[in-house]
Amino acid sequence: MNKRALGWTLSSAPAAALLLSAIIPRACLDSLPPCLFRSLTGILCLSCGATRAVWLISRGKLAESLSMNLFVLPGIIFLLYASAALLINGYSGRIILPEVKFGLRFFLFLLAAGLVFMILRNIPFYPFNVLVPAR
């Protein structure tokens, strides 16, 4: 896959999520089914609150979206930067923006960060209960 195609592919996921959530009213969010993992185990998963966070980002409420899920806003910004770097460098034919290398270390880092976040947000004491999605 060439750089331009990979850039368009990477940018389509956050763009589609933001566009779709921009047209969904708040009442639809409240009628979504509960998280299956949380219903079965009682444990907050890594993505609990992500739907509401994306909805808040599409409304321009960035600080409020961080209270729902701390990973969503940085993840969207990261994906948009990575896709912009691939698109700009792919169309210009030279390196204008540094590209992100998606190697094994990167995925292991994301996995470790996600697991640590999931463990910390399930500790019911003060500094950690801030990570629980607000209702």
N, C-alpha and C positions, 0 to 999 in steps of 0.2 A: 504494500500500500504506500503510495507516495505521500509527501508531506501535506499537500493540499487536501487530499481526501481524508487523511487522518485528522487534520485540523477541523474540517467540516463535521466529521463524525464526533469529535470531542466537544465541539461547540453546540451540537444539536441537543444533547441531553439537558444541560442547564437552561438553554434557551426555551426548549419545549416545556420544561417544568414551570418556568417563570411565566410564559405566555398562557399556559393552561390555567395556572392558579390565578392569573390576573382576571379571568372571566368567571371564576367560581365564586359565588356568594358565600358569606360566612356561615349561613345556615346549612350549607352542604357539608362543611367541615364537621359540624357537630353531629351529622347523621352518618358519618363514616363508621364502619365496623371497628371495634376495638382491636388492638394489636393481639394477634394470635399467640405470640410468644409470651407476652405479659399476662394474657388470660390463663395460659396453661401453667406458667411457672411463678407468676407474681414478681418477676424480675424485669426491670427496665432494660430494654435492649439498646443497642447503639443507635438505632434509627427512631426511637420513640420521640415524638415531637417534631420530626422532620417535615411532615406534611404541613403542619401549622407554621413552621419556620419558613418554608418556601412561600407559603401564602402571605406571610408578613413581609418577606423580602419583596414580593411583587407589589405590595402596597407601599413600599418605601420605608417600612418600620424596621430598620436594620438592628438597632439596639434591642428592640423587643424580640426579634427573631433569635437573638443569641440566648434569651431566657428559655426558649423552647428546646433548641438543640445547638450546642456550641460548635458542632462540626459542620453544619450546613453552609453557613455564610462563607467561612474560609474555603470550604470545598468548592463552592460555586465560583468564587474568585479565582481559585487555583485552576480549575478547569477552563475558565474563560481566558486566563493568561496563557495556559499551555496551548490552547487552540489558537489564540491570537498569534503567539510566537510561531507556531507551525504554518499558519496561513500567510503571515507577513513574510517569513523567510522563504516559504515555498513559492509565492508569487514574485518576490523580488529576485530570487536566485542567489542571495547572499544572506549572511547572518546579521540581522539587525537587532533582534531580541534573542537573548540566550534561551535555548530550548531545554525543556524538562526531559530528563532521561528516565523512562519508566522501566527500571531494572528490578531485579530480585530484591535488592536492598531496599528500594523504595516501597515495594509492596509489603515486605516484612516490617518496615517502619510503620506503615499505615495499619497493618494488622495489630502490632503491639500497641500503638496509640489508641486504636479502637477498643481493644480489650481493657486497657488501663482506664479509659474513659467509662466503659460499661461497668467496671468494678467500682470505681469511685462514685458514680452517680447512684449506686444502690446502697451506699453507706448512709444511714439515717441520722447523721450528726451535722452540725452547723456548716462547716466549710464545704461539705460535700453535698448536702441537700439543696444547695443552690443550683446544682446541675440537673435536678429533676424538672421536667417540663412544667411550666406554669399553666394553670387551667384558665 
